[in-house]
Amino acid sequence: MTSARKLTIKGRVQGVYYRDSTKQKALELGLKGWVRNLSNGDVEALIIGDESNINKMIRWAWEGPTLAIVRDVKVEIVDQKEDILTFYVRH
């Protein structure tokens, strides 16, 4: 069963390859969606896939890439209506 979550990641998460690392991890896990920087310094991601891999992605989001300092990961259950075929960085 496919599920969707919106993540808001807070901390030192911009300028540390967080978006590219998120894309790489999501593709590795077979997830779809997107990741983007927000103007307030947070990173936001839409993660679509099976529950098991979404949970792995959420655990990874707390770590992020080596230079990141993650202070919080907010997780929201969302209804995903848009047909997304892969995982990409949104600008």
C-alpha positions as CSV (number, residue, x, y, z in Angstrom):
1,M,0.0,0.0,0.0
2,T,1.4,3.4,-1.0
3,S,1.4,6.1,1.6
4,A,2.7,9.7,1.6
5,R,4.3,11.9,4.3
6,K,5.4,15.5,4.3
7,L,8.6,16.1,6.2
8,T,9.8,19.4,7.5
9,I,13.5,19.2,8.6
10,K,14.9,21.9,10.9
11,G,18.5,22.7,11.8
12,R,21.6,23.3,9.8
13,V,20.1,21.6,6.7
14,Q,20.8,24.1,3.9
15,G,24.2,24.4,2.2
16,V,25.2,20.9,3.4
17,Y,24.0,18.7,0.5
18,Y,20.8,17.8,2.3
19,R,18.6,17.9,-0.8
20,D,20.9,15.9,-3.0
21,S,21.5,13.4,-0.3
22,T,17.8,13.1,0.3
23,K,17.2,12.4,-3.3
24,Q,20.0,9.8,-3.4
25,K,18.6,8.0,-0.3
26,A,15.0,8.1,-1.6
27,L,15.9,6.6,-5.0
28,E,17.9,3.9,-3.2
29,L,14.8,3.1,-1.2
30,G,12.5,3.1,-4.2
31,L,10.6,6.2,-3.0
32,K,9.0,8.9,-5.1
33,G,8.4,12.6,-4.3
34,W,10.5,15.7,-4.0
35,V,12.7,17.8,-1.6
36,R,13.2,21.6,-1.5
37,N,14.7,24.4,0.5
38,L,12.3,26.7,2.3
39,S,13.0,30.5,2.7
40,N,13.2,30.1,6.5
41,G,16.2,27.7,6.4
42,D,14.2,24.5,6.7
43,V,14.0,21.7,4.2
44,E,10.7,20.2,3.1
45,A,10.1,16.8,1.5
46,L,7.2,14.8,0.1
47,I,7.9,11.1,0.5
48,I,5.7,8.6,-1.3
49,G,6.0,4.8,-1.1
50,D,5.5,1.8,1.1
51,E,5.3,2.3,4.9
52,S,8.5,0.4,5.6
53,N,10.7,2.5,3.3
54,I,9.0,5.7,4.3
55,N,9.9,4.8,7.9
56,K,13.5,4.2,6.9
57,M,13.6,7.5,5.1
58,I,12.2,9.3,8.2
59,R,15.0,7.7,10.4
60,W,17.6,8.8,7.8
61,A,16.2,12.4,7.8
62,W,17.1,12.7,11.5
63,E,20.8,12.0,10.4
64,G,21.0,13.6,7.0
65,P,24.4,14.0,5.3
66,T,27.6,14.3,7.3
67,L,27.6,18.2,7.6
68,A,24.0,18.5,8.6
69,I,22.9,19.2,12.1
70,V,19.2,18.1,12.4
71,R,17.3,19.6,15.3
72,D,13.8,18.4,14.4
73,V,11.8,16.4,11.8
74,K,8.1,17.1,11.6
75,V,6.1,14.3,9.9
76,E,2.6,14.8,8.5
77,I,0.4,12.2,6.9
78,V,-0.8,13.7,3.5
79,D,-3.1,12.6,0.7
80,Q,-1.1,12.5,-2.5
81,K,-3.2,13.2,-5.5
82,E,-0.3,14.3,-7.9
83,D,1.2,11.6,-10.0
84,I,4.9,11.7,-9.4
85,L,7.0,9.2,-11.3
86,T,10.4,9.6,-9.5
87,F,12.1,11.6,-6.7
88,Y,13.5,15.0,-7.6
89,V,14.9,18.2,-6.1
90,R,12.3,21.1,-6.4
91,H,13.6,24.6,-7.0
